[in-house]
Amino acid sequence: MSLPKRATIYFDAEIHRALRLKAAATDRSVSDMVNDAVKIALSEDAEDIASFDEREREKSVNFETVVRSLKRRGKI
């Protein structure tokens, strides 16, 4: 595991207060909670990228064509 890096992050005052309160209530550091939140966000991004890669070869459908088809079939 690599050594932790230091960063300065500016939070809205109310967000910072909530983070401090949650950190105290859960016996965790604000840094640990922020790291976990960033890891979750990056993991979700990785899942999105994988989904885009899987669908890359799908046929593209024109928006207008879809709307016309829905109208023709009485869906809208």
Secondary structure, DSSP 8 states (H G I E B T S, - for coil): ------------HHHHHHHHHHHHHHT--HHHHHHHHHHHHHHHHHHHHHHHHHHTTS----HHHHHHHHHHTT--
